[in-house]
Amino acid sequence: MEDQAYITTLFNKYIAVQCSPDEIKELFKLLNKKENEKLFNLLIGNELSKDTLAPLNAEQEDKAIINVKSVLLSEIRSQVPSKAIKIKSPFRSNNTWLKVAALWLVIGSATMFLLYRHFSDRYDGQIRRHTRQLVTKNGQRKFIQLFDGTKVWLSPSSSLNYADQLINNFREVSLDGEAFFEVAKDKKHPFIIHSGRMQTQVVGTSFNVKSYSKQNIYNVTVVTGIVRVSMLSAKKEKLSEVILKPKEQAVFNNLQATLSDKSVTTFAPVVKKRDGILSYDGIPVPEVVADFRRYYNQSIELENKSATCLCYGEFDTSKPIDIVLRQLAAAVGATVRQTDKGYFLEGGCSDR
């Protein structure tokens, strides 16, 4: 058997696209020798393992090596002139070897694409196996602690997709709805929240994300730490980004595809909302009523006059809906009427 160190060096030079035509010729000869099969299997296996997300077992590695060698050799036989592939007959010109070298690069690229697709499929399958979903209906709130210690308070009519273990270098979840997060600190594994085209990334902090997919406006409000919010293109490319500190809020307009940031006077409302207390400081009544519908799972309709009002006040959703609706009506000068379908808010601030 040829010197193993020489074969290894030659193989590594080929992987790095540094082989001369003569060295490529030598590599062909060595690859076809039975006594070198074990060493080449080891070298190919090592290259495969560099791109895997989890160690291959012996059977998987053997199959992968056979597939790689089969692809390489069959492509050579089908595309290189028959005289050129006879290992015992030297090639007549460097041009021929340059063509073969180019062919190997093409074959290598195709093989790496197949390997990439193979391992991407395995990775996607791994994610699916370890992905869980937490869902709340109207009138429901739920709390969960993730595998890393992160705490999540999920608001009504929301869903959270999360992993039950670390899959790669990121801790990733997907949110449709609203949730308050207390993220466990881990600098090596950033925590990322996907909300459509809005992406929120932190290391360890507390903040609130409101991102109902059926609404145009999403926002992120920071309580502690630093939060990075990005707007992504349809192809998941980063288009813009804002960095938030406590008492700052990101506003993403899904319809207009804009991302901006602003200061807020207090983050108390989002902290109280975590515990089911809704606090408003000049919020349009339709938005307040939308919250009430989610928290109480009740039909609430508005008269046009009521819809023009702004709400200032605090409502404890642990109390019955008729009590909080009377509080809302008193705050805006309206009246509440119960109907067969639910509740109707009529009159209001524009009557004053």
C-alpha positions as CSV (number, residue, x, y, z in Angstrom):
1,M,0.0,0.0,0.0
2,E,1.2,3.5,-0.8
3,D,2.2,5.7,2.1
4,Q,-1.0,6.6,4.0
5,A,0.2,10.1,4.8
6,Y,0.8,10.8,1.1
7,I,-2.7,9.6,0.1
8,T,-4.2,11.6,2.9
9,T,-2.3,14.7,1.8
10,L,-3.3,14.2,-1.8
11,F,-7.0,13.7,-0.9
12,N,-7.0,16.8,1.3
13,K,-5.4,18.8,-1.5
14,Y,-8.2,17.6,-3.9
15,I,-10.9,18.6,-1.4
16,A,-9.3,22.0,-1.2
17,V,-9.1,22.2,-5.0
18,Q,-5.3,22.5,-4.9
19,C,-4.3,19.4,-6.9
20,S,-2.2,19.7,-10.1
21,P,-3.2,17.6,-13.2
22,D,-0.5,15.1,-12.4
23,E,-1.7,14.8,-8.8
24,I,-5.3,14.3,-10.0
25,K,-4.0,11.5,-12.2
26,E,-2.3,9.9,-9.3
27,L,-5.4,10.2,-7.1
28,F,-7.5,8.4,-9.8
29,K,-4.9,5.5,-9.7
30,L,-4.9,5.3,-5.9
31,L,-8.7,5.5,-5.7
32,N,-9.1,2.5,-7.9
33,K,-6.7,0.3,-6.0
34,K,-8.3,-2.3,-3.8
35,E,-5.7,-2.0,-1.0
36,N,-6.6,1.7,-0.6
37,E,-10.3,1.2,-0.3
38,K,-10.3,1.2,3.5
39,L,-8.3,4.4,3.8
40,F,-10.5,6.3,1.2
41,N,-13.6,5.1,3.0
42,L,-12.2,6.6,6.2
43,L,-11.3,9.9,4.4
44,I,-14.7,10.3,2.8
45,G,-16.4,9.4,6.0
46,N,-14.5,12.1,7.8
47,E,-15.5,14.7,5.2
48,L,-19.2,13.6,5.6
49,S,-19.1,13.9,9.3
50,K,-18.0,17.5,9.1
51,D,-21.3,18.5,7.6
52,T,-23.6,16.3,9.8
53,L,-25.7,17.7,12.6
54,A,-25.5,14.4,14.5
55,P,-23.0,11.6,14.4
56,L,-23.7,8.9,11.8
57,N,-24.0,5.4,12.9
58,A,-21.9,2.7,11.2
59,E,-24.7,1.7,8.8
60,Q,-25.5,5.3,7.8
61,E,-21.8,6.1,7.2
62,D,-21.2,3.0,5.1
63,K,-24.2,3.8,2.9
64,A,-23.2,7.5,2.5
65,I,-19.6,6.5,1.5
66,I,-20.8,4.0,-1.0
67,N,-23.2,6.5,-2.5
68,V,-20.5,9.2,-2.8
69,K,-18.0,6.8,-4.4
70,S,-20.7,5.5,-6.7
71,V,-21.7,8.9,-7.9
72,L,-18.1,10.0,-8.5
73,L,-17.0,6.9,-10.4
74,S,-20.2,6.5,-12.5
75,E,-20.0,10.1,-13.5
76,I,-16.4,9.7,-14.5
77,R,-17.2,6.6,-16.6
78,S,-20.1,8.3,-18.3
79,Q,-18.5,11.7,-19.1
80,V,-14.8,11.0,-19.6
81,P,-13.8,9.4,-23.0
82,S,-13.1,5.7,-22.6
83,K,-9.4,6.0,-23.4
84,A,-9.1,8.7,-20.7
85,I,-10.4,6.5,-17.9
86,K,-8.1,3.6,-18.4
87,I,-6.0,4.0,-15.3
88,K,-3.1,2.1,-16.8
89,S,-2.9,4.3,-19.9
90,P,-1.4,7.7,-19.2
91,F,-3.3,10.8,-20.5
92,R,-1.7,12.4,-23.4
93,S,-2.0,16.1,-22.5
94,N,-2.4,18.4,-19.6
95,N,-5.5,19.8,-21.3
96,T,-7.2,16.4,-20.9
97,W,-6.3,16.4,-17.2
98,L,-7.6,19.9,-16.8
99,K,-10.9,18.8,-18.3
100,V,-11.0,15.9,-15.8
101,A,-10.1,18.3,-13.0
102,A,-13.0,20.5,-14.0
103,L,-15.3,17.4,-14.2
104,W,-14.3,16.4,-10.7
105,L,-15.2,19.9,-9.5
106,V,-18.6,19.6,-11.1
107,I,-19.1,16.1,-9.7
108,G,-17.9,17.4,-6.3
109,S,-20.4,20.2,-6.4
110,A,-23.2,17.9,-7.3
111,T,-22.3,15.5,-4.6
112,M,-22.1,18.2,-2.0
113,F,-25.5,19.4,-3.1
114,L,-26.9,15.9,-2.7
115,L,-25.3,15.6,0.7
116,Y,-26.6,19.1,1.7
117,R,-30.1,18.1,0.7
118,H,-29.8,14.8,2.5
119,F,-28.6,16.4,5.8
120,S,-31.1,19.3,5.4
121,D,-33.9,16.7,5.2
122,R,-32.5,15.0,8.3
123,Y,-32.3,18.3,10.1
124,D,-35.8,19.2,9.2
125,G,-37.0,15.8,10.4
126,Q,-35.1,16.3,13.6
127,I,-36.8,19.7,14.2
128,R,-40.2,18.2,13.5
129,R,-39.6,15.3,16.0
130,H,-38.7,17.8,18.8
131,T,-41.2,20.6,18.0
132,R,-44.1,21.1,20.4
133,Q,-47.0,23.5,20.2
134,L,-48.8,25.4,22.9
135,V,-52.2,26.9,21.9
136,T,-54.7,29.1,23.7
137,K,-58.3,29.7,22.7
138,N,-60.3,32.8,23.4
139,G,-60.7,33.1,27.1
140,Q,-57.5,31.0,27.9
141,R,-54.1,32.0,29.2
142,K,-51.3,29.6,29.7
143,F,-47.8,29.5,31.2
144,I,-44.9,27.3,30.1
145,Q,-41.2,27.0,31.1
146,L,-39.0,25.9,28.2
147,F,-36.2,23.4,28.4
148,D,-33.6,26.2,28.9
149,G,-35.5,27.8,31.8
150,T,-37.1,30.5,29.7
151,K,-40.6,31.4,31.0
152,V,-43.5,32.3,28.6
153,W,-46.9,33.7,29.5
154,L,-49.1,33.0,26.5
155,S,-52.1,35.3,26.0
156,P,-55.5,34.2,24.7
157,S,-56.0,33.2,21.1
158,S,-52.2,32.6,20.6
159,S,-49.9,29.7,19.5
160,L,-46.3,29.1,20.3
161,N,-44.2,26.5,18.5
162,Y,-41.0,25.5,20.4
163,A,-38.4,22.8,20.7
164,D,-38.0,20.5,23.8
165,Q,-34.2,20.5,23.4
166,L,-31.4,22.5,21.8
167,I,-31.4,21.7,18.1
168,N,-28.5,23.9,16.9
169,N,-26.8,27.1,18.1
170,F,-30.0,29.0,18.5
171,R,-33.0,28.6,20.8
172,E,-35.9,29.3,18.4
173,V,-39.7,29.6,18.8
174,S,-42.5,30.8,16.5
175,L,-45.3,33.0,17.9
176,D,-48.7,33.9,16.4
177,G,-50.5,36.0,19.0
178,E,-49.1,37.6,22.1
179,A,-46.8,36.5,24.9
180,F,-44.6,37.8,27.6
181,F,-41.1,36.3,27.7
182,E,-38.5,36.0,30.5
183,V,-35.6,34.5,28.6
184,A,-32.9,32.6,30.4
185,K,-29.5,34.1,29.8
186,D,-27.2,32.1,27.5
187,K,-24.7,34.1,25.4
188,K,-23.7,31.1,23.4
189,H,-27.2,30.3,22.2
190,P,-29.3,33.4,21.3
191,F,-33.1,33.2,21.7
192,I,-35.0,34.0,18.5
193,I,-38.8,34.5,18.1
194,H,-40.2,34.2,14.6
195,S,-43.4,36.1,13.9
196,G,-44.0,36.1,10.2
197,R,-41.6,38.7,8.7
198,M,-40.7,40.0,12.1
199,Q,-37.8,38.4,14.0
200,T,-36.9,39.1,17.7
201,Q,-33.5,38.1,19.0
202,V,-32.2,38.3,22.6
203,V,-29.6,36.7,24.9
204,G,-31.4,37.0,28.2
205,T,-34.0,39.6,29.0
206,S,-37.8,40.2,29.5
207,F,-40.2,41.7,27.0
208,N,-43.6,41.4,25.4
209,V,-44.3,40.4,21.8
210,K,-47.7,41.1,20.2
211,S,-47.9,39.6,16.7
212,Y,-51.4,38.3,15.7
213,S,-51.1,37.2,12.1
214,K,-54.6,38.6,11.3
215,Q,-53.6,42.1,12.4
216,N,-51.3,44.5,10.5
217,I,-49.4,46.0,13.5
218,Y,-47.0,43.9,15.5
219,N,-45.0,45.3,18.5
220,V,-42.2,44.4,20.9
221,T,-42.0,46.2,24.2
222,V,-38.8,45.8,26.3
223,V,-38.9,45.5,30.1
224,T,-35.3,44.5,30.8
225,G,-32.1,44.0,28.8
226,I,-31.5,44.6,25.1
227,V,-33.6,43.2,22.2
228,R,-32.8,43.1,18.5
229,V,-35.9,43.3,16.2
230,S,-35.5,42.7,12.5
231,M,-37.8,42.9,9.4
232,L,-37.2,40.1,6.9
233,S,-37.9,39.9,3.3
234,A,-40.1,37.1,1.8
235,K,-36.8,35.2,1.3
236,K,-35.8,35.7,5.0
237,E,-33.2,38.3,4.2
238,K,-32.8,41.0,6.8
239,L,-34.1,44.4,5.4
240,S,-34.0,46.6,8.5
241,E,-33.3,46.3,12.2
242,V,-33.8,48.2,15.5
243,I,-32.1,47.7,18.9
244,L,-34.3,48.3,21.9
245,K,-33.6,49.0,25.5
246,P,-36.0,49.1,28.5
247,K,-39.1,51.4,27.9
248,E,-38.6,51.2,24.1
249,Q,-41.0,49.6,21.6
250,A,-40.6,48.3,18.1
251,V,-43.6,48.7,15.7
252,F,-43.8,46.5,12.6
253,N,-46.4,47.3,10.0
254,N,-47.0,44.1,8.2
255,L,-49.1,45.7,5.5
256,Q,-46.7,48.6,4.6
257,A,-43.5,46.5,5.4
258,T,-42.0,49.1,7.8
259,L,-40.2,48.8,11.1
260,S,-39.7,51.6,13.5
261,D,-39.0,52.2,17.2
262,K,-40.3,54.6,19.8
263,S,-40.0,55.3,23.5
264,V,-42.9,54.4,25.9
265,T,-43.6,56.2,29.2
266,T,-43.9,52.9,31.1
267,F,-43.7,49.1,30.5
268,A,-46.2,48.5,33.3
269,P,-49.1,47.6,30.9
270,V,-47.3,44.7,29.4
271,V,-46.2,43.3,32.8
272,K,-49.7,43.6,34.1
273,K,-51.1,41.9,31.0
274,R,-49.0,38.9,31.8
275,D,-51.1,38.5,34.9
276,G,-54.4,39.2,33.1
277,I,-54.7,42.9,34.0
278,L,-55.4,45.1,31.0
279,S,-54.2,48.7,31.3
280,Y,-54.8,51.4,28.7
281,D,-53.6,55.0,28.4
282,G,-55.4,56.6,25.4
283,I,-56.0,53.4,23.4
284,P,-58.9,53.4,20.8
285,V,-61.9,51.6,22.2
286,P,-62.1,49.1,19.3
287,E,-58.6,47.8,20.4
288,V,-59.8,47.5,24.0
289,V,-62.9,45.6,22.9
290,A,-60.8,43.3,20.7
291,D,-58.8,42.4,23.8
292,F,-62.0,41.8,25.8
293,R,-63.2,39.4,23.1
294,R,-60.0,37.4,23.3
295,Y,-59.9,37.3,27.1
296,Y,-63.6,36.5,27.6
297,N,-64.5,34.7,24.4
298,Q,-67.7,36.8,24.2
299,S,-69.3,38.7,21.3
300,I,-69.0,42.4,21.9
301,E,-70.3,44.9,19.3
302,L,-69.7,48.7,19.1
303,E,-71.9,51.5,18.0
304,N,-70.1,53.9,15.7
305,K,-70.0,56.6,18.3
306,S,-68.3,54.3,20.8
307,A,-65.7,53.4,18.2
308,T,-64.3,57.0,18.1
309,C,-63.5,57.0,21.8
310,L,-60.1,56.6,23.6
311,C,-59.8,54.5,26.7
312,Y,-57.9,55.3,29.9
313,G,-58.2,52.7,32.6
314,E,-57.3,49.4,34.1
315,F,-59.4,46.2,33.9
316,D,-58.9,42.9,35.9
317,T,-59.9,40.0,33.6
318,S,-60.4,37.8,36.6
319,K,-63.7,39.7,37.2
320,P,-66.9,38.8,35.2
321,I,-67.2,40.4,31.8
322,D,-70.3,42.5,32.7
323,I,-68.3,44.2,35.4
324,V,-65.4,45.2,33.2
325,L,-67.8,46.3,30.4
326,R,-69.6,48.6,32.8
327,Q,-66.2,50.0,33.8
328,L,-65.3,50.6,30.1
329,A,-68.7,52.2,29.5
330,A,-68.3,54.5,32.5
331,A,-64.8,55.5,31.3
332,V,-66.1,56.6,27.8
333,G,-69.6,57.7,28.7
334,A,-71.3,54.9,27.0
335,T,-73.9,52.3,28.1
336,V,-73.9,48.5,27.9
337,R,-76.8,46.4,26.7
338,Q,-76.8,42.6,26.8
339,T,-78.2,40.9,23.7
340,D,-79.0,37.3,22.7
341,K,-75.6,37.1,21.0
342,G,-73.6,38.9,23.6
343,Y,-73.1,42.6,24.5
344,F,-73.5,45.9,22.7
345,L,-71.7,49.1,23.6
346,E,-73.6,52.2,22.5
347,G,-73.2,56.0,22.9
348,G,-69.9,57.3,24.2
349,C,-67.5,60.2,24.2
350,S,-68.8,61.9,21.0
351,D,-72.2,62.5,22.7
352,R,-70.6,64.9,25.3
